[in-house]
């Protein structure tokens, strides 16, 4: 769905993107992770047609972003890191303004506006002024505005910045719902716990370049689209390579790490796949001393790569 190949972009001699590549499959919810100044915002602005790359190719759903920006804008919804709202407009008036900007017409236009009000939870406040909304409600309004034209791809740059914990919960729930409906989402955020909760994958970036974690992974699998993550840490009495080989052909089981006495596994599918995995190890003669579910440890892996920098 999103393909970025060897993209470079500089500003006044400073390299913002340096041979960066990225692939996001249809239906994935991918987090873009890296320190301040890593190039995340530059990449998202290129994808949203607001910036041109100096070199490289960028396409969305097979359409070149540089050659066909109008086509891209019809399928992409973009939420900037510092979203501007017209404070002196009424809520419905603002949505009408952006519906016209998206060239929506007729009953489709009216339906889109009503759906946006419902999505933002503002149907009872449609005639209130925007300036009277809390920060969290303004962000919900901006996201609903971004979805007015029913995009198939959503580009979000730090959408949770400044939100209180309750508003972040609502945002995560909303993004999960959109993703379950088939939207492909690329999100940049420094709030790693949120990304770990909602994303299918995380991609690492620093100094405009692709970065691999200490295990050599440029992309970190967090969950399968539409499913909760099932990540397990397995302690063994040696034989990690033998254990990994025993699991190699099991559907839905991915070995993320095989150390001397430890396996880290991602198990996809129904709960009985977990029991089947353990049975497979025991049947292969592997002595398992611990089989415990773990989080993906995105924050720990971030710190290992970037040293805690943000």
ZADO-1210 file (C-alpha; in nm, 4 decimals, padded with zeros to 6 digits):
<atoms>
<atom x="00.0000" y="00.0000" z="00.0000" code="UNK" pos="1"/>
<atom x="00.2757" y="00.2475" z="00.1003" code="UNK" pos="2"/>
<atom x="00.6144" y="00.2057" z="-00.0673" code="UNK" pos="3"/>
<atom x="00.9098" y="00.4338" z="00.0007" code="UNK" pos="4"/>
<atom x="01.2320" y="00.3453" z="-00.1809" code="UNK" pos="5"/>
<atom x="01.5709" y="00.5070" z="-00.1082" code="UNK" pos="6"/>
<atom x="01.4275" y="00.8516" z="-00.0398" code="UNK" pos="7"/>
<atom x="01.6499" y="01.1490" z="00.0297" code="UNK" pos="8"/>
<atom x="01.5446" y="01.4956" z="00.1414" code="UNK" pos="9"/>
<atom x="01.7595" y="01.7832" z="00.2659" code="UNK" pos="10"/>
<atom x="01.6918" y="02.1343" z="00.3946" code="UNK" pos="11"/>
<atom x="01.9662" y="02.3956" z="00.3566" code="UNK" pos="12"/>
<atom x="02.2318" y="02.1269" z="00.3444" code="UNK" pos="13"/>
<atom x="02.0934" y="01.9254" z="00.6372" code="UNK" pos="14"/>
<atom x="01.9897" y="01.5729" z="00.5456" code="UNK" pos="15"/>
<atom x="01.6390" y="01.5026" z="00.6819" code="UNK" pos="16"/>
<atom x="01.5963" y="01.1702" z="00.5002" code="UNK" pos="17"/>
<atom x="01.9003" y="00.9738" z="00.3892" code="UNK" pos="18"/>
<atom x="01.8281" y="00.6710" z="00.1677" code="UNK" pos="19"/>
<atom x="01.5237" y="00.5783" z="00.3773" code="UNK" pos="20"/>
<atom x="01.2942" y="00.2945" z="00.2676" code="UNK" pos="21"/>
<atom x="00.9603" y="00.1746" z="00.4057" code="UNK" pos="22"/>
<atom x="00.6844" y="-00.0667" z="00.3095" code="UNK" pos="23"/>
<atom x="00.3431" y="-00.0755" z="00.4702" code="UNK" pos="24"/>
<atom x="00.1027" y="-00.3448" z="00.3540" code="UNK" pos="25"/>
<atom x="-00.2682" y="-00.2873" z="00.3076" code="UNK" pos="26"/>
<atom x="-00.4533" y="-00.3071" z="00.6375" code="UNK" pos="27"/>
<atom x="-00.1471" y="-00.2620" z="00.8577" code="UNK" pos="28"/>
<atom x="-00.1190" y="-00.0083" z="01.1388" code="UNK" pos="29"/>
<atom x="00.2488" y="00.0866" z="01.1511" code="UNK" pos="30"/>
<atom x="00.4274" y="00.3060" z="01.4034" code="UNK" pos="31"/>
<atom x="00.7179" y="00.5244" z="01.2935" code="UNK" pos="32"/>
<atom x="00.9592" y="00.5372" z="01.5862" code="UNK" pos="33"/>
<atom x="01.2702" y="00.7469" z="01.6425" code="UNK" pos="34"/>
<atom x="01.4213" y="01.0423" z="01.8317" code="UNK" pos="35"/>
<atom x="01.3387" y="01.4068" z="01.7682" code="UNK" pos="36"/>
<atom x="01.4780" y="01.5159" z="01.4341" code="UNK" pos="37"/>
<atom x="01.4853" y="01.1597" z="01.3003" code="UNK" pos="38"/>
<atom x="01.2915" y="01.2524" z="00.9853" code="UNK" pos="39"/>
<atom x="00.9463" y="01.1233" z="01.0788" code="UNK" pos="40"/>
<atom x="00.7572" y="01.4438" z="01.0033" code="UNK" pos="41"/>
<atom x="00.9470" y="01.4966" z="00.6784" code="UNK" pos="42"/>
<atom x="00.8527" y="01.1470" z="00.5607" code="UNK" pos="43"/>
<atom x="00.4849" y="01.1920" z="00.6459" code="UNK" pos="44"/>
<atom x="00.4752" y="01.5293" z="00.4696" code="UNK" pos="45"/>
<atom x="00.6250" y="01.3724" z="00.1572" code="UNK" pos="46"/>
<atom x="00.3638" y="01.0959" z="00.1676" code="UNK" pos="47"/>
<atom x="00.0888" y="01.3559" z="00.2044" code="UNK" pos="48"/>
<atom x="00.2226" y="01.5503" z="-00.1009" code="UNK" pos="49"/>
<atom x="00.3258" y="01.8564" z="00.1030" code="UNK" pos="50"/>
<atom x="00.6958" y="01.8057" z="00.0294" code="UNK" pos="51"/>
<atom x="00.8836" y="01.6695" z="-00.2691" code="UNK" pos="52"/>
<atom x="01.1676" y="01.4205" z="-00.2191" code="UNK" pos="53"/>
<atom x="01.5072" y="01.5094" z="-00.3622" code="UNK" pos="54"/>
<atom x="01.5641" y="01.1519" z="-00.4734" code="UNK" pos="55"/>
<atom x="01.3946" y="00.8137" z="-00.4512" code="UNK" pos="56"/>
<atom x="01.0417" y="00.6948" z="-00.5228" code="UNK" pos="57"/>
<atom x="00.7269" y="00.7150" z="-00.3114" code="UNK" pos="58"/>
<atom x="00.3940" y="00.5541" z="-00.3988" code="UNK" pos="59"/>
<atom x="00.0617" y="00.4815" z="-00.2315" code="UNK" pos="60"/>
<atom x="-00.1563" y="00.2015" z="-00.3650" code="UNK" pos="61"/>
<atom x="00.0564" y="00.1918" z="-00.6796" code="UNK" pos="62"/>
<atom x="00.0248" y="00.5655" z="-00.7518" code="UNK" pos="63"/>
<atom x="00.3381" y="00.7795" z="-00.7600" code="UNK" pos="64"/>
<atom x="00.3124" y="01.0570" z="-00.5008" code="UNK" pos="65"/>
<atom x="00.5202" y="01.3048" z="-00.7018" code="UNK" pos="66"/>
<atom x="00.3620" y="01.2456" z="-01.0425" code="UNK" pos="67"/>
<atom x="-00.0007" y="01.2192" z="-00.9290" code="UNK" pos="68"/>
<atom x="-00.0484" y="01.4285" z="-00.6129" code="UNK" pos="69"/>
<atom x="-00.4172" y="01.4947" z="-00.6824" code="UNK" pos="70"/>
<atom x="-00.4895" y="01.1217" z="-00.6930" code="UNK" pos="71"/>
<atom x="-00.2982" y="01.0701" z="-00.3694" code="UNK" pos="72"/>
<atom x="-00.4967" y="01.3394" z="-00.1887" code="UNK" pos="73"/>
<atom x="-00.8198" y="01.1595" z="-00.2732" code="UNK" pos="74"/>
<atom x="-00.7123" y="00.8422" z="-00.0901" code="UNK" pos="75"/>
<atom x="-00.5040" y="00.9889" z="00.1941" code="UNK" pos="76"/>
<atom x="-00.6104" y="01.1501" z="00.5185" code="UNK" pos="77"/>
<atom x="-00.3366" y="01.3568" z="00.6861" code="UNK" pos="78"/>
<atom x="-00.3297" y="01.4877" z="01.0425" code="UNK" pos="79"/>
<atom x="-00.0365" y="01.7205" z="01.1115" code="UNK" pos="80"/>
<atom x="00.1579" y="01.7348" z="01.4354" code="UNK" pos="81"/>
<atom x="00.0329" y="02.0905" z="01.4905" code="UNK" pos="82"/>
<atom x="-00.3192" y="02.0939" z="01.3560" code="UNK" pos="83"/>
<atom x="-00.4768" y="02.4306" z="01.2909" code="UNK" pos="84"/>
<atom x="-00.8421" y="02.4898" z="01.3683" code="UNK" pos="85"/>
<atom x="-01.0520" y="02.7938" z="01.2912" code="UNK" pos="86"/>
<atom x="-01.1491" y="02.8843" z="01.6461" code="UNK" pos="87"/>
<atom x="-01.4177" y="03.1352" z="01.5482" code="UNK" pos="88"/>
<atom x="-01.6126" y="02.8814" z="01.3401" code="UNK" pos="89"/>
<atom x="-01.8965" y="02.6708" z="01.4671" code="UNK" pos="90"/>
<atom x="-01.8257" y="02.2968" z="01.4612" code="UNK" pos="91"/>
<atom x="-02.0668" y="02.2154" z="01.1797" code="UNK" pos="92"/>
<atom x="-01.9467" y="02.5180" z="00.9862" code="UNK" pos="93"/>
<atom x="-01.5869" y="02.3958" z="01.0082" code="UNK" pos="94"/>
<atom x="-01.6822" y="02.0503" z="00.8817" code="UNK" pos="95"/>
<atom x="-01.8805" y="02.2073" z="00.5973" code="UNK" pos="96"/>
<atom x="-01.5759" y="02.4146" z="00.5054" code="UNK" pos="97"/>
<atom x="-01.3521" y="02.1089" z="00.4818" code="UNK" pos="98"/>
<atom x="-01.6185" y="01.9049" z="00.3035" code="UNK" pos="99"/>
<atom x="-01.6132" y="02.1725" z="00.0326" code="UNK" pos="100"/>
<atom x="-01.2325" y="02.1569" z="00.0292" code="UNK" pos="101"/>
<atom x="-01.2592" y="01.7816" z="-00.0344" code="UNK" pos="102"/>
<atom x="-01.5092" y="01.8562" z="-00.3172" code="UNK" pos="103"/>
<atom x="-01.7868" y="01.6557" z="-00.1523" code="UNK" pos="104"/>
<atom x="-02.1310" y="01.7215" z="-00.2956" code="UNK" pos="105"/>
<atom x="-02.4975" y="01.6370" z="-00.2535" code="UNK" pos="106"/>
<atom x="-02.6220" y="01.3811" z="-00.0040" code="UNK" pos="107"/>
<atom x="-02.2706" y="01.2344" z="00.0241" code="UNK" pos="108"/>
<atom x="-02.1485" y="01.5669" z="00.1593" code="UNK" pos="109"/>
<atom x="-02.4274" y="01.5882" z="00.4182" code="UNK" pos="110"/>
<atom x="-02.3781" y="01.2258" z="00.5245" code="UNK" pos="111"/>
<atom x="-02.0029" y="01.2789" z="00.5627" code="UNK" pos="112"/>
<atom x="-02.0588" y="01.5791" z="00.7892" code="UNK" pos="113"/>
<atom x="-02.3089" y="01.3943" z="01.0070" code="UNK" pos="114"/>
<atom x="-02.0783" y="01.0922" z="01.0308" code="UNK" pos="115"/>
<atom x="-01.7910" y="01.3197" z="01.1318" code="UNK" pos="116"/>
<atom x="-01.9993" y="01.4705" z="01.4116" code="UNK" pos="117"/>
<atom x="-02.0836" y="01.1223" z="01.5406" code="UNK" pos="118"/>
<atom x="-01.7226" y="01.0058" z="01.5151" code="UNK" pos="119"/>
<atom x="-01.6074" y="01.3068" z="01.7152" code="UNK" pos="120"/>
<atom x="-01.8893" y="01.2637" z="01.9690" code="UNK" pos="121"/>
<atom x="-02.0042" y="01.6184" z="01.8927" code="UNK" pos="122"/>
<atom x="-02.3448" y="01.5674" z="01.7327" code="UNK" pos="123"/>
<atom x="-02.5145" y="01.7503" z="02.0231" code="UNK" pos="124"/>
<atom x="-02.2676" y="02.0404" z="02.0026" code="UNK" pos="125"/>
<atom x="-02.2663" y="02.1002" z="01.6278" code="UNK" pos="126"/>
<atom x="-02.3603" y="02.4687" z="01.6678" code="UNK" pos="127"/>
<atom x="-02.1012" y="02.5417" z="01.9384" code="UNK" pos="128"/>
<atom x="-01.7893" y="02.7376" z="01.8546" code="UNK" pos="129"/>
<atom x="-01.4668" y="02.5402" z="01.8112" code="UNK" pos="130"/>
<atom x="-01.2856" y="02.7575" z="02.0658" code="UNK" pos="131"/>
<atom x="-01.5120" y="02.6237" z="02.3400" code="UNK" pos="132"/>
<atom x="-01.3883" y="02.2647" z="02.3001" code="UNK" pos="133"/>
<atom x="-01.1279" y="02.1008" z="02.5199" code="UNK" pos="134"/>
<atom x="-00.7957" y="02.0115" z="02.3614" code="UNK" pos="135"/>
<atom x="-00.8946" y="01.6450" z="02.3461" code="UNK" pos="136"/>
<atom x="-01.2254" y="01.7220" z="02.1770" code="UNK" pos="137"/>
<atom x="-01.0502" y="01.9472" z="01.9259" code="UNK" pos="138"/>
<atom x="-00.8190" y="01.6616" z="01.8370" code="UNK" pos="139"/>
<atom x="-01.1157" y="01.4286" z="01.7901" code="UNK" pos="140"/>
<atom x="-01.2767" y="01.6896" z="01.5678" code="UNK" pos="141"/>
<atom x="-00.9593" y="01.7201" z="01.3591" code="UNK" pos="142"/>
<atom x="-00.9390" y="01.3436" z="01.3155" code="UNK" pos="143"/>
<atom x="-01.3055" y="01.3260" z="01.2164" code="UNK" pos="144"/>
<atom x="-01.2416" y="01.6085" z="00.9683" code="UNK" pos="145"/>
<atom x="-00.9496" y="01.4109" z="00.8246" code="UNK" pos="146"/>
<atom x="-01.1861" y="01.1202" z="00.7538" code="UNK" pos="147"/>
<atom x="-01.4543" y="01.3271" z="00.5772" code="UNK" pos="148"/>
<atom x="-01.3590" y="01.2025" z="00.2288" code="UNK" pos="149"/>
<atom x="-01.3328" y="00.8349" z="00.3374" code="UNK" pos="150"/>
<atom x="-00.9603" y="00.7883" z="00.2772" code="UNK" pos="151"/>
<atom x="-00.8090" y="00.4399" z="00.2549" code="UNK" pos="152"/>
<atom x="-00.4769" y="00.5537" z="00.4068" code="UNK" pos="153"/>
<atom x="-00.4345" y="00.7598" z="00.7231" code="UNK" pos="154"/>
<atom x="-00.1126" y="00.9510" z="00.8004" code="UNK" pos="155"/>
<atom x="-00.0902" y="01.0720" z="01.1597" code="UNK" pos="156"/>
<atom x="00.1953" y="01.2829" z="01.2961" code="UNK" pos="157"/>
<atom x="00.2048" y="01.2789" z="01.6784" code="UNK" pos="158"/>
<atom x="-00.1762" y="01.2723" z="01.7176" code="UNK" pos="159"/>
<atom x="-00.1613" y="01.2070" z="02.0948" code="UNK" pos="160"/>
<atom x="00.0594" y="01.5044" z="02.1839" code="UNK" pos="161"/>
<atom x="-00.0967" y="01.7050" z="02.4635" code="UNK" pos="162"/>
<atom x="-00.3832" y="01.4629" z="02.5230" code="UNK" pos="163"/>
<atom x="-00.4723" y="01.3538" z="02.8750" code="UNK" pos="164"/>
<atom x="-00.4782" y="00.9785" z="02.9543" code="UNK" pos="165"/>
<atom x="-00.8533" y="00.9426" z="02.8971" code="UNK" pos="166"/>
<atom x="-00.8327" y="01.1181" z="02.5614" code="UNK" pos="167"/>
<atom x="-00.5439" y="00.8889" z="02.4641" code="UNK" pos="168"/>
<atom x="-00.7548" y="00.5852" z="02.5497" code="UNK" pos="169"/>
<atom x="-01.0319" y="00.7149" z="02.3229" code="UNK" pos="170"/>
<atom x="-00.7810" y="00.7842" z="02.0459" code="UNK" pos="171"/>
<atom x="-00.6314" y="00.4336" z="02.0657" code="UNK" pos="172"/>
<atom x="-00.9753" y="00.2760" z="02.0603" code="UNK" pos="173"/>
<atom x="-01.0762" y="00.4871" z="01.7600" code="UNK" pos="174"/>
<atom x="-00.7620" y="00.3975" z="01.5636" code="UNK" pos="175"/>
<atom x="-00.8078" y="00.0273" z="01.6378" code="UNK" pos="176"/>
<atom x="-01.1645" y="00.0503" z="01.5111" code="UNK" pos="177"/>
<atom x="-01.0573" y="00.2268" z="01.1924" code="UNK" pos="178"/>
<atom x="-00.7840" y="-00.0290" z="01.1332" code="UNK" pos="179"/>
<atom x="-01.0295" y="-00.3156" z="01.1839" code="UNK" pos="180"/>
<atom x="-01.2436" y="-00.1568" z="00.9105" code="UNK" pos="181"/>
<atom x="-00.9548" y="-00.1873" z="00.6658" code="UNK" pos="182"/>
<atom x="-00.7788" y="00.1486" z="00.6879" code="UNK" pos="183"/>
<atom x="-00.4033" y="00.1419" z="00.6432" code="UNK" pos="184"/>
<atom x="-00.2480" y="00.3695" z="00.9044" code="UNK" pos="185"/>
<atom x="00.1015" y="00.5118" z="00.9479" code="UNK" pos="186"/>
<atom x="00.1469" y="00.6909" z="01.2788" code="UNK" pos="187"/>
<atom x="00.4409" y="00.8793" z="01.4261" code="UNK" pos="188"/>
<atom x="00.4473" y="00.9035" z="01.8042" code="UNK" pos="189"/>
<atom x="00.6832" y="00.9278" z="02.0995" code="UNK" pos="190"/>
<atom x="00.4307" y="00.7517" z="02.3247" code="UNK" pos="191"/>
<atom x="00.5641" y="00.3993" z="02.2847" code="UNK" pos="192"/>
<atom x="00.3064" y="00.2349" z="02.5104" code="UNK" pos="193"/>
<atom x="00.0303" y="00.3595" z="02.2806" code="UNK" pos="194"/>
<atom x="00.2076" y="00.2293" z="01.9714" code="UNK" pos="195"/>
<atom x="00.2653" y="-00.1060" z="02.1365" code="UNK" pos="196"/>
<atom x="-00.1055" y="-00.1318" z="02.2101" code="UNK" pos="197"/>
<atom x="-00.2391" y="-00.0514" z="01.8635" code="UNK" pos="198"/>
<atom x="00.0276" y="-00.1108" z="01.5976" code="UNK" pos="199"/>
<atom x="00.0870" y="-00.4219" z="01.3916" code="UNK" pos="200"/>
<atom x="00.4501" y="-00.3167" z="01.3397" code="UNK" pos="201"/>
<atom x="00.6973" y="-00.0466" z="01.4359" code="UNK" pos="202"/>
<atom x="00.9669" y="00.0880" z="01.2031" code="UNK" pos="203"/>
<atom x="01.2824" y="00.2484" z="01.3402" code="UNK" pos="204"/>
<atom x="01.4323" y="00.5696" z="01.1987" code="UNK" pos="205"/>
<atom x="01.7191" y="00.7952" z="01.3080" code="UNK" pos="206"/>
<atom x="01.9078" y="01.0705" z="01.1256" code="UNK" pos="207"/>
<atom x="01.6831" y="01.0051" z="00.8283" code="UNK" pos="208"/>
<atom x="01.8025" y="00.6463" z="00.7939" code="UNK" pos="209"/>
<atom x="01.6581" y="00.3023" z="00.8535" code="UNK" pos="210"/>
<atom x="01.7751" y="00.1619" z="01.1871" code="UNK" pos="211"/>
<atom x="01.7821" y="-00.2006" z="01.3010" code="UNK" pos="212"/>
<atom x="01.7391" y="-00.3121" z="01.6596" code="UNK" pos="213"/>
<atom x="01.9928" y="-00.5229" z="01.8462" code="UNK" pos="214"/>
<atom x="01.8426" y="-00.8346" z="01.6881" code="UNK" pos="215"/>
<atom x="01.8905" y="-00.6961" z="01.3380" code="UNK" pos="216"/>
<atom x="01.5240" y="-00.6134" z="01.2783" code="UNK" pos="217"/>
<atom x="01.4339" y="-00.2976" z="01.0828" code="UNK" pos="218"/>
<atom x="01.0676" y="-00.3623" z="01.1582" code="UNK" pos="219"/>
<atom x="00.9369" y="-00.4887" z="01.4933" code="UNK" pos="220"/>
<atom x="00.6257" y="-00.7081" z="01.4843" code="UNK" pos="221"/>
<atom x="00.3809" y="-00.6035" z="01.7557" code="UNK" pos="222"/>
<atom x="00.0526" y="-00.7718" z="01.6641" code="UNK" pos="223"/>
<atom x="-00.1311" y="-00.9173" z="01.3705" code="UNK" pos="224"/>
<atom x="-00.3916" y="-00.6830" z="01.2166" code="UNK" pos="225"/>
<atom x="-00.7129" y="-00.7045" z="01.4145" code="UNK" pos="226"/>
<atom x="-00.5667" y="-00.9371" z="01.6809" code="UNK" pos="227"/>
<atom x="-00.4161" y="-00.8833" z="02.0212" code="UNK" pos="228"/>
<atom x="-00.0420" y="-00.9510" z="02.0473" code="UNK" pos="229"/>
<atom x="00.0624" y="-01.2921" z="02.1746" code="UNK" pos="230"/>
<atom x="00.4298" y="-01.2646" z="02.2563" code="UNK" pos="231"/>
<atom x="00.5950" y="-01.5285" z="02.4716" code="UNK" pos="232"/>
<atom x="00.9285" y="-01.5738" z="02.6407" code="UNK" pos="233"/>
<atom x="01.0319" y="-01.9376" z="02.6738" code="UNK" pos="234"/>
<atom x="01.3110" y="-02.0455" z="02.9068" code="UNK" pos="235"/>
<atom x="01.4883" y="-02.3698" z="02.8158" code="UNK" pos="236"/>
<atom x="01.7607" y="-02.5970" z="02.9461" code="UNK" pos="237"/>
<atom x="01.9684" y="-02.5248" z="02.6379" code="UNK" pos="238"/>
<atom x="01.8792" y="-02.6309" z="02.2860" code="UNK" pos="239"/>
<atom x="01.7406" y="-02.2985" z="02.1587" code="UNK" pos="240"/>
<atom x="01.8416" y="-02.3724" z="01.8000" code="UNK" pos="241"/>
<atom x="01.6779" y="-02.7154" z="01.8139" code="UNK" pos="242"/>
<atom x="01.3637" y="-02.5581" z="01.9596" code="UNK" pos="243"/>
<atom x="01.3539" y="-02.2935" z="01.6881" code="UNK" pos="244"/>
<atom x="01.3890" y="-02.5631" z="01.4225" code="UNK" pos="245"/>
<atom x="01.1016" y="-02.7593" z="01.5762" code="UNK" pos="246"/>
<atom x="00.8753" y="-02.4542" z="01.5491" code="UNK" pos="247"/>
<atom x="00.9894" y="-02.3488" z="01.2022" code="UNK" pos="248"/>
<atom x="00.7006" y="-02.5145" z="01.0178" code="UNK" pos="249"/>
<atom x="00.4248" y="-02.4311" z="01.2651" code="UNK" pos="250"/>
<atom x="00.1660" y="-02.1961" z="01.1107" code="UNK" pos="251"/>
<atom x="00.1280" y="-01.8672" z="01.2951" code="UNK" pos="252"/>
<atom x="00.4426" y="-01.9137" z="01.5045" code="UNK" pos="253"/>
<atom x="00.7376" y="-01.6791" z="01.4500" code="UNK" pos="254"/>
<atom x="01.0655" y="-01.7099" z="01.6364" code="UNK" pos="255"/>
<atom x="01.1740" y="-01.3547" z="01.7181" code="UNK" pos="256"/>
<atom x="01.4863" y="-01.4531" z="01.9103" code="UNK" pos="257"/>
<atom x="01.6723" y="-01.7766" z="01.9798" code="UNK" pos="258"/>
<atom x="01.9421" y="-01.7379" z="02.2456" code="UNK" pos="259"/>
<atom x="02.1254" y="-02.0208" z="02.4254" code="UNK" pos="260"/>
<atom x="01.8508" y="-02.0794" z="02.6816" code="UNK" pos="261"/>
<atom x="01.5687" y="-01.8550" z="02.5631" code="UNK" pos="262"/>
<atom x="01.3157" y="-01.8152" z="02.2850" code="UNK" pos="263"/>
<atom x="01.0994" y="-01.5135" z="02.2101" code="UNK" pos="264"/>
<atom x="00.7937" y="-01.6132" z="02.0098" code="UNK" pos="265"/>
<atom x="00.5045" y="-01.4407" z="01.8357" code="UNK" pos="266"/>
<atom x="00.2023" y="-01.6723" z="01.8200" code="UNK" pos="267"/>
<atom x="-00.0859" y="-01.5804" z="01.5898" code="UNK" pos="268"/>
<atom x="-00.4286" y="-01.7368" z="01.5816" code="UNK" pos="269"/>
<atom x="-00.6649" y="-01.8903" z="01.8396" code="UNK" pos="270"/>
<atom x="-00.5581" y="-01.9746" z="02.1936" code="UNK" pos="271"/>
<atom x="-00.5109" y="-02.3436" z="02.1177" code="UNK" pos="272"/>
<atom x="-00.2107" y="-02.2459" z="01.9016" code="UNK" pos="273"/>
<atom x="-00.0357" y="-02.1563" z="02.2267" code="UNK" pos="274"/>
<atom x="-00.0898" y="-02.5038" z="02.3723" code="UNK" pos="275"/>
<atom x="00.0118" y="-02.6609" z="02.0406" code="UNK" pos="276"/>
<atom x="00.3374" y="-02.4642" z="02.0483" code="UNK" pos="277"/>
<atom x="00.4259" y="-02.5895" z="02.3940" code="UNK" pos="278"/>
<atom x="00.3344" y="-02.9479" z="02.3009" code="UNK" pos="279"/>
<atom x="00.5558" y="-02.9249" z="01.9919" code="UNK" pos="280"/>
<atom x="00.8546" y="-02.8202" z="02.2005" code="UNK" pos="281"/>
<atom x="00.8039" y="-03.0970" z="02.4550" code="UNK" pos="282"/>
<atom x="00.7534" y="-03.3576" z="02.1812" code="UNK" pos="283"/>
<atom x="01.0841" y="-03.2487" z="02.0269" code="UNK" pos="284"/>
<atom x="01.2614" y="-03.3344" z="02.3523" code="UNK" pos="285"/>
<atom x="01.3068" y="-02.9743" z="02.4641" code="UNK" pos="286"/>
<atom x="01.3031" y="-02.9151" z="02.8400" code="UNK" pos="287"/>
<atom x="01.0884" y="-02.6066" z="02.8987" code="UNK" pos="288"/>
<atom x="01.1314" y="-02.4396" z="03.2375" code="UNK" pos="289"/>
<atom x="00.9150" y="-02.1344" z="03.1727" code="UNK" pos="290"/>
<atom x="00.6541" y="-02.0391" z="02.9098" code="UNK" pos="291"/>
<atom x="00.5312" y="-01.6890" z="02.9894" code="UNK" pos="292"/>
<atom x="00.3461" y="-01.4263" z="02.7928" code="UNK" pos="293"/>
<atom x="00.5246" y="-01.0950" z="02.7595" code="UNK" pos="294"/>
<atom x="00.4672" y="-00.7573" z="02.6037" code="UNK" pos="295"/>
<atom x="00.6727" y="-00.6771" z="02.2971" code="UNK" pos="296"/>
<atom x="00.8994" y="-00.4552" z="02.5069" code="UNK" pos="297"/>
<atom x="00.8974" y="-00.1729" z="02.2528" code="UNK" pos="298"/>
<atom x="01.0208" y="00.0788" z="02.5087" code="UNK" pos="299"/>
<atom x="01.3061" y="-00.1483" z="02.6183" code="UNK" pos="300"/>
<atom x="01.4045" y="-00.2143" z="02.2590" code="UNK" pos="301"/>
<atom x="01.3865" y="00.1586" z="02.1842" code="UNK" pos="302"/>
<atom x="01.6213" y="00.2355" z="02.4713" code="UNK" pos="303"/>
<atom x="01.8611" y="-00.0368" z="02.3572" code="UNK" pos="304"/>
<atom x="01.8781" y="00.1184" z="02.0117" code="UNK" pos="305"/>
<atom x="01.8608" y="00.4899" z="02.0874" code="UNK" pos="306"/>
<atom x="01.9974" y="00.5017" z="02.4407" code="UNK" pos="307"/>
<atom x="01.6859" y="00.6633" z="02.5844" code="UNK" pos="308"/>
<atom x="01.7085" y="00.9664" z="02.3560" code="UNK" pos="309"/>
<atom x="01.3825" y="01.1233" z="02.2436" code="UNK" pos="310"/>
</atoms>
